[in-house]
Amino acid sequence: DAPEQLAETVAAVAAAGATHASGIVLHLRPGAREWWMAWLAREYPALVPRYRELYRGGTYADPAYRALIADRLRDLVRSHQIGAGGDRRSRRVPQAPAPQRQSEQLALL
């Protein structure tokens, strides 16, 4: 969630040709929360206090943190001109291929 990490991710998404980008902060529902925190403690123990503070035993991160990340992402998406800053009307929808016509009628039997 560091600004540099978000910037690198959005730049890569833009370079890949994305026409829309958005993001959400991790949801830690019961069951997943316990598994995640155990994994985090094992792999990145220094992050555990911050995650405990952000989630305070709940499913969703602190609203101020979610707003901060949403603002950063919105600014990055705009700066990379992805989908006109998230305007859904600017997304390109691929057209389905035209059905091919058969030149002769096939026999059933």
C-alpha positions as CSV (number, residue, x, y, z in Angstrom):
1,D,0.0,0.0,0.0
2,A,3.0,2.3,-0.1
3,P,2.6,5.1,-2.6
4,E,5.6,3.8,-4.7
5,Q,4.0,0.3,-4.8
6,L,0.6,1.7,-5.9
7,A,2.3,3.9,-8.5
8,E,4.3,0.9,-9.9
9,T,1.1,-1.2,-10.0
10,V,-1.0,1.4,-11.8
11,A,1.8,2.1,-14.3
12,A,2.0,-1.6,-15.1
13,V,-1.7,-1.8,-15.5
14,A,-1.7,1.2,-17.9
15,A,1.2,-0.2,-19.9
16,A,-0.7,-3.4,-20.3
17,G,-3.5,-1.4,-22.0
18,A,-6.1,-1.4,-19.3
19,T,-9.2,0.6,-20.1
20,H,-10.4,0.7,-16.5
21,A,-8.8,0.3,-13.1
22,S,-10.1,0.4,-9.5
23,G,-9.2,-1.2,-6.2
24,I,-10.3,-2.0,-2.8
25,V,-8.6,-2.6,0.5
26,L,-8.4,-6.1,1.7
27,H,-11.6,-7.5,3.4
28,L,-10.8,-9.9,6.3
29,R,-13.9,-11.9,7.0
30,P,-14.0,-14.4,9.8
31,G,-12.0,-17.4,8.9
32,A,-10.0,-15.6,6.3
33,R,-8.9,-13.0,9.0
34,E,-7.5,-15.7,11.3
35,W,-5.7,-17.4,8.4
36,W,-4.3,-14.1,7.1
37,M,-3.1,-12.9,10.5
38,A,-1.3,-16.2,11.1
39,W,0.3,-16.0,7.7
40,L,1.3,-12.4,8.2
41,A,2.8,-13.2,11.6
42,R,4.8,-16.0,10.1
43,E,6.0,-14.2,6.9
44,Y,5.9,-10.4,7.8
45,P,5.8,-10.1,11.6
46,A,6.7,-6.4,11.5
47,L,3.3,-5.7,9.8
48,V,1.1,-7.4,12.4
49,P,0.7,-4.4,14.7
50,R,-0.3,-2.2,11.8
51,Y,-2.9,-4.7,10.5
52,R,-4.3,-5.1,14.0
53,E,-4.6,-1.3,14.2
54,L,-6.2,-1.0,10.8
55,Y,-8.8,-3.8,11.2
56,R,-9.3,-3.8,15.0
57,G,-10.7,-7.4,14.8
58,G,-13.3,-6.5,12.1
59,T,-13.8,-7.3,8.5
60,Y,-12.9,-3.9,7.0
61,A,-10.0,-1.6,7.4
62,D,-10.4,1.8,9.1
63,P,-12.6,4.1,6.9
64,A,-9.9,6.8,6.9
65,Y,-7.4,4.3,5.5
66,R,-9.8,3.1,2.9
67,A,-10.4,6.7,1.8
68,L,-6.7,7.4,1.6
69,I,-6.0,4.4,-0.6
70,A,-9.1,5.2,-2.8
71,D,-7.8,8.8,-3.3
72,R,-4.3,7.6,-4.2
73,L,-5.6,5.1,-6.7
74,R,-8.0,7.6,-8.3
75,D,-5.2,10.1,-8.7
76,L,-2.9,7.5,-10.2
77,V,-5.6,6.2,-12.6
78,R,-6.2,9.7,-13.8
79,S,-2.5,10.5,-14.2
80,H,-2.1,7.4,-16.4
81,Q,-5.2,8.3,-18.3
82,I,-6.8,4.9,-17.7
83,G,-10.5,5.0,-18.7
84,A,-10.7,8.8,-18.3
85,G,-10.2,8.4,-14.6
86,G,-12.6,5.5,-14.2
87,D,-15.4,6.8,-16.5
88,R,-17.2,3.6,-17.5
89,R,-18.5,5.1,-20.7
90,S,-14.9,5.2,-22.0
91,R,-14.4,1.5,-21.7
92,R,-14.1,-0.4,-25.0
93,V,-16.2,-3.5,-25.1
94,P,-15.0,-6.2,-27.6
95,Q,-17.5,-7.0,-30.4
96,A,-18.6,-10.6,-30.8
97,P,-17.4,-12.1,-34.0
98,A,-20.0,-12.3,-36.8
99,P,-21.4,-15.8,-37.2
100,Q,-20.0,-17.7,-40.1
101,R,-22.4,-18.9,-42.8
102,Q,-22.3,-22.4,-44.0
103,S,-22.1,-22.9,-47.7
104,E,-24.1,-26.1,-47.8
105,Q,-26.8,-27.9,-45.8
106,L,-25.5,-30.9,-43.9
107,A,-27.5,-34.1,-43.9
108,L,-28.7,-35.6,-40.6
109,L,-28.5,-39.2,-41.8
